[in-house]
Amino acid sequence: MPKTWNMSGRWRENDSGDTAAHEIGHMMGLIDRYHGKIPVSDEGWKGNVMGIDDVTNVDERNINEALAVKFNKITKKGDCK
């Protein structure tokens, strides 16, 4: 397995479990929920696994988005039908 990944769901072997969880989110079709040159979590996404914070909780929004991706119910990037 490569040691360097990006938004495709790869991570370095010395990254934290939080980073691995975030990248696995990408593998399930979840998008980043942060922005900026100095990244900050999007409004309402602080502390979420797809945000940029040290605390990485998974919540119902993440599950719904992953299911929507799986069952092709995404209408535009990050929005569920």
C-alpha positions as CSV (number, residue, x, y, z in Angstrom):
1,M,0.0,0.0,0.0
2,P,1.4,3.4,-0.9
3,K,2.4,5.6,2.1
4,T,1.2,8.9,0.6
5,W,-2.4,9.6,-0.2
6,N,-4.6,12.6,-0.9
7,M,-8.3,13.1,-1.2
8,S,-8.6,9.8,-3.0
9,G,-8.6,8.1,0.4
10,R,-4.9,7.6,1.1
11,W,-2.9,8.5,4.1
12,R,0.7,8.1,5.5
13,E,1.5,5.3,7.8
14,N,2.4,7.7,10.6
15,D,-0.8,9.7,10.3
16,S,-3.3,9.7,13.2
17,G,-6.4,7.5,13.4
18,D,-8.4,10.7,12.9
19,T,-6.7,11.3,9.5
20,A,-7.3,7.7,8.5
21,A,-11.0,8.1,9.4
22,H,-11.2,11.3,7.4
23,E,-9.6,9.6,4.4
24,I,-11.9,6.6,4.7
25,G,-14.8,9.1,4.6
26,H,-13.5,10.1,1.1
27,M,-13.5,6.4,0.1
28,M,-17.2,6.3,1.0
29,G,-17.8,9.4,-1.1
30,L,-17.8,12.1,1.6
31,I,-16.5,15.5,0.8
32,D,-14.2,17.8,2.8
33,R,-16.1,20.1,5.1
34,Y,-13.4,22.8,5.5
35,H,-12.0,25.6,3.4
36,G,-9.4,28.4,3.3
37,K,-5.7,28.8,2.9
38,I,-5.4,28.2,6.6
39,P,-8.1,25.6,6.8
40,V,-11.1,26.0,9.1
41,S,-14.1,23.8,9.3
42,D,-17.2,24.9,7.4
43,E,-20.0,26.4,9.4
44,G,-21.8,23.7,11.3
45,W,-19.1,21.1,10.7
46,K,-16.6,21.8,13.5
47,G,-15.6,18.6,15.3
48,N,-16.9,16.4,12.4
49,V,-14.7,13.7,10.8
50,M,-14.8,15.6,7.5
51,G,-13.9,18.9,9.0
52,I,-10.4,20.0,9.9
53,D,-10.5,19.8,13.7
54,D,-8.6,17.4,16.0
55,V,-12.0,16.0,17.3
56,T,-13.4,13.8,14.6
57,N,-17.0,12.7,15.3
58,V,-19.1,10.9,12.8
59,D,-22.8,11.9,12.9
60,E,-26.0,11.2,11.0
61,R,-25.1,13.6,8.2
62,N,-22.1,11.6,7.3
63,I,-24.0,8.3,7.3
64,N,-26.8,9.9,5.2
65,E,-24.3,11.3,2.7
66,A,-22.5,8.0,2.4
67,L,-25.8,6.1,1.8
68,A,-26.9,8.7,-0.8
69,V,-23.6,8.3,-2.7
70,K,-24.0,4.5,-2.6
71,F,-27.6,4.6,-3.9
72,N,-26.9,7.5,-6.4
73,K,-29.1,10.0,-4.7
74,I,-26.6,12.9,-4.8
75,T,-28.0,15.8,-6.8
76,K,-24.9,18.0,-6.5
77,K,-21.7,17.8,-4.6
78,G,-22.5,17.1,-1.0
79,D,-26.3,17.4,-1.3
80,C,-28.6,14.5,-0.8
81,K,-32.0,14.2,-2.5
